[in-house]
Amino acid sequence: MEGFLLMAHVVHDESGHAPYLAVEQHRLLNYELNMSNILHSQGRGGVLSHVSGNLRRLRQAAGLSQTSLAASSGLSRRMIVALESGDANISLSSLDKLASVLGVDFVELVRDPSRHTRSEINELAWRGEHDDSEAFLLCSTPASREAQLWVWSLGPGESYFAEPDPEGWHEMLFVIEGTLTLVLSDSTVQLAQGGHTSYSTAQSYSYSNRDTGTVRFLRNVIS
């Protein structure tokens, strides 16, 4: 990787609100979600390679059956079974919803359980259709809920579609390389290399690379 993306991903508060992953009404297996907003739990280089084991361990520790976890999270039992067997895709918001029901944060579902510190997580957590499109969760630190450090890049023609966060969430972007197109609910912003902006994430938004080269950018999510 040549570029790094910083993302502060805040975790759940006691009310159960999902953070960076918006609270949503989950549809069966989430097949209708755009594939660029899907975390691939298996294949293509170990994306979310620890989710299946972590989910099973945390579910059992919470004393929940697959059926009860499905009912509480709004997912299907079929999805839970598939996730625990490492044979399913899951959206960002659905993964965070599972963490909320289990009483943990997003990091606990995606990190290597053998690592006892959050200062060096280094987990590949998202891949797009283009070979240059990926996001790494590098580390995490306490904040009002939690802050996470990520590395992101988007290959030519790639887009990433995010869902609204609860009120009070914000992001800051800084483009390292290329030109990033940020689409908000009421505006579209072009950010060239060195460009930066901040905005509320209590709205639908997306990142797109409309150029022929790879885009790399820093991203902080704050609550």
C-alpha positions in Angstrom: 0.0 0.0 0.0 1.3 3.5 -0.9 -1.3 5.6 0.9 -3.0 5.5 4.2 -6.5 6.4 5.3 -7.4 7.5 8.8 -10.8 6.7 10.0 -12.1 7.3 13.5 -15.0 4.8 13.8 -17.0 5.4 16.9 -18.6 2.5 18.7 -22.0 2.0 20.3 -23.5 4.0 23.1 -25.7 2.4 25.8 -28.8 3.2 23.8 -27.6 0.6 21.2 -27.2 3.1 18.3 -24.9 1.9 15.6 -22.0 4.3 14.8 -20.2 4.5 11.6 -22.4 1.7 10.3 -25.8 3.3 10.2 -28.8 1.8 12.0 -30.9 0.3 9.3 -33.9 -1.9 8.7 -32.0 -5.1 7.5 -33.5 -7.0 4.5 -33.1 -10.7 4.2 -29.4 -11.5 3.5 -28.9 -7.8 2.3 -28.6 -9.0 -1.3 -30.0 -5.8 -2.6 -27.2 -3.6 -1.1 -24.7 -2.2 -3.6 -21.7 -4.6 -3.7 -19.3 -1.8 -3.1 -20.8 -1.5 0.4 -20.3 -5.2 1.2 -17.6 -6.6 3.4 -16.5 -10.0 2.0 -16.1 -12.3 4.9 -14.1 -14.9 3.0 -11.9 -15.0 -0.1 -9.8 -12.4 -2.0 -7.0 -12.3 0.5 -8.4 -12.7 3.9 -11.0 -9.9 4.0 -12.6 -10.1 7.5 -10.9 -13.4 8.1 -11.6 -13.4 11.8 -15.3 -12.6 11.7 -16.7 -16.1 11.7 -14.7 -17.3 14.7 -15.2 -14.0 16.6 -19.0 -14.1 16.0 -19.4 -17.6 17.2 -17.2 -17.0 20.3 -18.9 -13.8 21.2 -22.4 -15.2 20.6 -21.8 -18.2 22.8 -20.2 -16.0 25.5 -23.4 -13.8 25.5 -25.5 -16.9 25.9 -27.4 -16.3 22.6 -28.6 -18.9 20.1 -28.2 -18.3 16.4 -32.0 -17.8 16.3 -32.1 -15.2 19.1 -29.1 -13.3 17.7 -30.8 -13.2 14.3 -34.1 -11.9 15.9 -32.3 -9.2 17.9 -30.1 -8.0 15.0 -32.8 -8.0 12.3 -30.8 -10.5 10.2 -31.9 -14.0 9.2 -30.8 -17.1 11.1 -29.6 -18.2 7.7 -27.2 -15.3 7.6 -25.9 -16.0 11.1 -25.2 -19.6 10.2 -23.5 -18.6 7.0 -21.3 -16.0 8.7 -20.2 -18.4 11.4 -19.2 -20.9 8.8 -17.3 -18.3 6.9 -19.5 -18.5 3.8 -21.4 -15.2 3.6 -21.1 -11.5 2.7 -22.3 -8.8 5.1 -22.9 -5.1 4.9 -21.1 -2.7 7.1 -24.2 -1.7 8.9 -25.3 -5.3 9.5 -21.9 -6.2 11.0 -22.0 -3.3 13.3 -25.6 -4.2 14.3 -24.4 -7.6 15.3 -21.7 -6.1 17.5 -24.3 -3.9 19.2 -26.5 -6.9 20.0 -23.5 -8.8 21.4 -22.5 -5.9 23.6 -19.2 -5.3 21.9 -17.8 -2.9 19.3 -17.0 -3.3 15.6 -13.3 -3.9 16.4 -14.1 -7.0 18.4 -15.8 -8.7 15.5 -13.0 -8.0 12.9 -9.7 -8.1 14.8 -7.4 -11.0 15.4 -8.3 -12.4 18.8 -4.7 -13.3 19.5 -3.8 -9.7 19.6 -4.3 -8.2 23.0 -3.8 -4.5 22.0 -5.7 -2.3 19.7 -2.7 -0.2 18.8 -1.9 -2.5 15.9 -4.9 -4.2 14.4 -4.0 -4.2 10.7 -7.0 -6.0 9.3 -8.3 -5.8 5.7 -11.9 -4.9 6.2 -13.3 -3.9 2.8 -12.5 -4.6 -0.8 -14.2 -3.2 -3.9 -14.4 -4.5 -7.4 -11.2 -2.9 -8.5 -7.9 -4.4 -7.4 -6.8 -1.1 -6.0 -9.9 -0.6 -3.9 -9.5 -1.6 -0.2 -9.6 -0.4 3.4 -7.5 -1.5 6.3 -8.4 -1.0 10.0 -5.0 -0.1 11.4 -5.7 0.6 15.0 -8.2 1.8 17.5 -8.2 4.1 20.5 -10.8 5.2 23.1 -12.9 8.3 22.3 -16.4 9.3 23.3 -17.2 5.9 22.0 -14.2 4.7 20.1 -11.9 6.0 17.4 -10.4 3.7 14.7 -7.5 4.2 12.2 -8.0 2.9 8.7 -6.2 2.9 5.3 -8.4 3.3 2.2 -7.9 3.5 -1.6 -10.3 3.5 -4.5 -9.4 2.1 -8.0 -10.6 3.8 -11.2 -14.4 3.8 -11.4 -14.9 2.4 -7.9 -17.4 3.9 -5.5 -18.3 3.3 -1.8 -21.8 4.0 -0.6 -22.3 4.7 3.1 -25.5 4.8 5.1 -26.5 7.6 7.5 -25.1 7.6 11.0 -26.9 8.8 14.1 -26.9 12.6 14.7 -23.7 13.9 16.1 -21.3 11.9 13.8 -18.9 13.7 11.5 -16.1 12.9 9.1 -12.9 14.7 8.0 -11.2 13.8 4.7 -7.8 14.6 3.4 -6.8 13.4 -0.1 -3.3 12.0 -0.4 -3.3 11.1 -4.1 -5.7 11.5 -7.0 -9.1 13.2 -7.0 -11.9 12.0 -4.7 -15.6 12.7 -5.5 -17.6 13.1 -2.3 -21.4 13.0 -2.8 -23.5 14.2 0.1 -27.3 14.4 0.3 -27.3 18.1 -0.9 -24.0 18.6 -2.7 -21.1 17.0 -4.6 -17.5 17.9 -3.7 -14.4 17.3 -5.8 -11.3 16.9 -3.6 -7.9 16.9 -5.4 -4.6 15.9 -3.9 -4.2 18.0 -0.7 -7.9 18.8 -0.6 -9.8 18.4 2.6 -13.3 18.8 4.1 -15.5 17.9 7.0 -19.2 17.1 7.2 -21.9 15.4 9.2 -22.5 11.7 8.4 -26.1 11.8 9.6 -27.0 11.5 5.9 -26.4 9.2 3.0 -23.0 9.8 1.4 -20.6 8.1 -1.0 -17.0 8.3 -2.2 -16.2 7.8 -5.9 -13.1 7.7 -8.0 -14.1 9.1 -11.4 -10.5 9.3 -12.7 -8.2 6.8 -14.4 -5.7 6.6 -11.5 -6.0 5.3 -7.9 -7.4 7.6 -5.2 -6.0 7.5 -1.7 -7.3 9.5 1.2 -7.3 10.0 5.0 -10.6 9.6 6.7 -11.5 10.4 10.3 -15.0 9.5 11.7 -15.7 11.3 14.9 -18.6 11.3 17.4 
